[in-house]
């Protein structure tokens, strides 16, 4: 399927690893010019930048000025067609709700909600001027599947999905589509890295990471597919939503979780 994305300009946040890197690589493969933001722009992202396919910027998107700096780079390409809000992080709260401090709450809300709010605010003027654009935001199944072990993250992601839905009603009549993608556990460092969720759970339980991973797969009644989602599978969904093939889809949330969520 030709998504018709060739020649368009996209911004991807949290682009150096996991879902963000997979989306960046998929966009490049479709002929999209990408402005990529991340705290660390080394590794595979640096390789893409060296090849000329990506303009990358080391930026802290949890700051108020970070998104503006990133979006300013789109002027080099003459505009903006697509924004992928991907930046985010989760920290297991194994000590329970009472162990989560105000600073931890604020840090989680800032990175998982306000970074997308600020980046969207920075992106919209150019899109509104052109009368078209697509914004896809990476949320989480935890936006509607609350988990006390990551209570601040679930609250932030619920707010993020609500934000996208609400704003879609305002900007839809002006040619801007806004959708969210809600993955379950994904084969990324956030879940499976040395300091990821599985490693943290394993350490607290006195077990190994493979056992913790299996326990996660069996949680909530188990994944129907029996495995984590791959980053490239999320990227494929994101690119479809970003393209005009999804031209009448806005204000919607799309779950990709291997059948983890059992409710309608």
C-alpha positions in Angstrom: 0.0 0.0 0.0 1.4 3.4 -1.0 0.8 5.7 2.0 1.5 8.8 -0.1 4.0 10.2 2.5 6.9 10.8 0.2 8.2 14.4 0.4 6.3 15.2 3.6 8.0 16.6 6.8 7.6 15.0 10.2 8.7 15.6 13.7 9.3 12.7 16.0 10.0 13.0 19.7 11.8 10.5 21.8 13.3 9.3 18.5 16.5 7.7 19.5 15.2 4.3 20.6 12.2 2.0 20.9 9.0 3.1 19.3 10.4 6.5 18.4 13.3 5.1 16.5 11.1 2.5 14.7 8.7 5.3 13.6 11.6 7.4 12.4 13.1 4.6 10.4 9.7 3.8 8.9 9.1 7.4 7.9 12.5 7.6 6.3 11.7 4.4 4.3 8.6 6.2 3.0 10.6 9.2 1.8 9.6 11.5 4.6 12.0 14.2 5.8 12.3 13.8 9.6 13.2 16.2 12.4 14.0 13.9 15.3 14.3 15.0 18.9 15.8 13.1 21.8 18.1 13.6 24.8 20.7 11.3 23.2 21.0 11.4 19.4 23.7 8.8 19.1 23.4 5.2 17.9 21.1 4.3 15.1 19.6 7.8 15.0 23.1 9.3 14.4 23.5 6.9 11.5 20.3 8.1 9.9 21.3 11.7 10.5 24.7 11.1 8.9 23.0 9.6 5.8 21.0 12.9 5.4 17.6 11.3 6.0 17.1 12.9 9.4 17.8 16.2 11.1 18.3 15.4 14.7 18.5 17.6 17.8 19.7 16.7 21.3 16.9 18.3 23.3 15.1 17.9 26.7 11.4 17.9 25.9 10.5 17.9 29.5 11.6 21.6 29.5 9.3 24.5 28.4 11.7 25.6 25.7 12.6 22.2 24.3 9.7 21.7 22.0 10.1 25.2 20.5 13.7 24.5 19.7 12.8 21.2 18.0 10.0 22.6 15.9 12.1 25.5 14.8 14.1 23.1 12.7 11.2 22.4 10.5 11.7 25.8 8.9 14.7 24.2 7.1 12.3 21.9 5.3 9.7 24.6 4.6 6.8 23.4 6.8 5.4 20.6 8.8 2.9 17.8 7.9 3.2 15.2 10.7 3.9 15.3 14.4 4.6 12.1 16.3 4.4 12.7 20.1 6.3 9.7 21.5 8.5 10.8 24.3 7.6 9.2 27.7 8.8 7.0 30.5 7.5 4.8 33.3 8.9 3.9 36.7 7.4 1.0 38.7 6.2 2.2 42.1 6.8 -1.0 44.0 6.4 0.8 47.4 2.8 1.6 46.6 0.9 4.9 46.3 2.2 6.4 49.6 5.8 6.0 48.4 5.2 8.3 45.4 6.4 11.8 46.2 5.1 15.1 44.8 8.3 15.5 42.8 7.8 12.1 41.2 4.2 12.8 40.4 5.2 16.1 38.8 8.1 14.6 36.8 5.8 11.9 35.4 3.0 14.3 34.5 5.6 16.7 32.9 7.2 14.1 30.7 4.2 11.9 29.8 1.6 14.7 29.4 3.1 18.2 29.2 5.9 17.3 26.8 3.2 16.4 24.2 1.1 19.4 25.1 4.0 21.8 24.6 5.2 20.0 21.4 1.6 20.1 20.0 1.3 23.8 20.9 4.6 24.5 19.0 3.5 22.4 16.0 0.0 23.7 15.5 0.6 27.2 14.1 2.4 25.9 11.0 -0.2 23.2 10.4 -3.1 25.6 10.9 -1.6 28.0 8.5 -1.5 25.3 5.8 -4.9 24.0 6.8 -3.7 20.4 7.1 -1.7 18.1 9.3 -1.7 14.9 11.3 -0.7 14.4 14.9 -0.3 10.9 16.3 0.4 10.6 20.0 1.7 7.5 21.7 -0.4 6.8 24.8 -0.7 3.5 26.5 -3.3 0.8 27.4 -2.7 2.0 30.9 -4.7 5.1 30.1 -7.8 2.9 30.6 -6.2 -0.1 32.3 -5.2 1.5 35.7 -2.3 -0.2 37.5 -1.4 0.9 41.0 2.2 -0.2 40.4 2.6 2.7 37.9 -0.1 4.9 39.3 1.4 8.3 38.2 2.1 6.9 34.7 -1.5 5.7 34.3 -2.9 9.0 35.4 -0.6 10.9 33.0 -1.5 8.7 30.0 -5.2 8.9 30.8 -4.8 12.7 30.7 -2.8 12.5 27.4 -5.5 10.5 25.6 -8.2 12.9 26.9 -6.1 15.8 25.7 -5.8 14.5 22.2 -9.5 13.6 22.0 -10.5 17.1 23.2 -8.2 19.0 20.9 -9.2 16.9 17.9 -12.7 18.5 18.2 -11.2 22.0 18.0 -8.7 21.6 15.2 -10.5 18.9 13.1 -12.7 21.5 11.3 -9.4 23.3 10.4 -7.8 20.3 8.7 -5.8 18.8 11.5 -6.3 15.2 12.5 -5.4 14.0 16.0 -5.2 10.3 17.1 -3.6 8.2 19.8 -2.0 4.8 19.7 -2.2 2.8 22.9 0.4 0.0 23.0 0.6 -2.7 25.6 4.1 -4.0 26.6 6.5 -3.5 23.7 10.0 -5.0 23.0 11.8 -1.8 24.0 14.3 -0.8 26.6 11.5 0.8 28.6 10.1 -2.7 29.2 13.1 -5.1 28.6 16.2 -3.0 29.1 18.7 -3.3 32.1 16.7 -0.7 34.0 13.3 -1.4 32.4 10.0 -2.6 34.0 10.8 -6.3 33.7 14.2 -5.9 35.4 12.8 -3.7 38.2 10.0 -6.2 38.8 12.5 -9.1 38.7 14.8 -7.5 41.2 11.9 -6.8 43.7 10.6 -10.3 43.4 14.1 -11.9 43.6 13.7 -13.6 40.3 15.3 -13.2 36.8 14.2 -11.0 33.9 12.9 -13.9 31.7 10.6 -15.0 34.5 9.4 -11.4 35.1 8.8 -11.1 31.3 6.7 -14.3 31.3 4.7 -13.1 34.3 4.0 -9.8 32.5 2.8 -11.8 29.5 0.5 -13.8 31.7 -0.8 -10.7 33.6 -4.4 -9.5 33.3 -5.4 -12.9 32.0 -2.5 -13.2 29.5 -1.7 -11.9 26.0 -3.7 -13.7 23.3 -0.7 -13.7 21.1 1.7 -14.8 23.8 4.3 -12.2 23.1 5.2 -8.5 23.4 4.5 -6.2 20.5 7.4 -5.2 18.3 8.3 -1.6 17.8 8.0 -1.9 14.0 4.4 -3.1 14.4 3.6 0.0 16.4 5.4 2.1 13.7 3.3 0.6 10.9 0.1 1.6 12.7 1.4 5.1 13.4 2.4 5.7 9.7 -1.1 4.6 8.5 -2.7 7.0 10.9 -0.4 9.8 9.8 -1.1 9.3 6.2 -4.1 10.4 4.1 -5.1 6.8 3.9 -6.6 7.5 7.3 -8.0 10.8 6.1 -11.3 10.6 7.9 -10.0 9.2 11.2 -9.6 11.7 14.0 -10.2 11.8 17.7 -9.7 8.0 17.9 -7.5 5.7 20.0 -6.0 2.5 18.6 -4.9 -0.3 20.8 -2.0 -2.6 19.9 -1.5 -5.0 22.8 -1.5 -8.6 21.7 -4.9 -9.1 23.2 -3.9 -8.0 26.7 -7.1 -6.0 27.2 -10.1 -8.2 27.4 -12.9 -5.7 27.6 -14.6 -3.8 24.7 
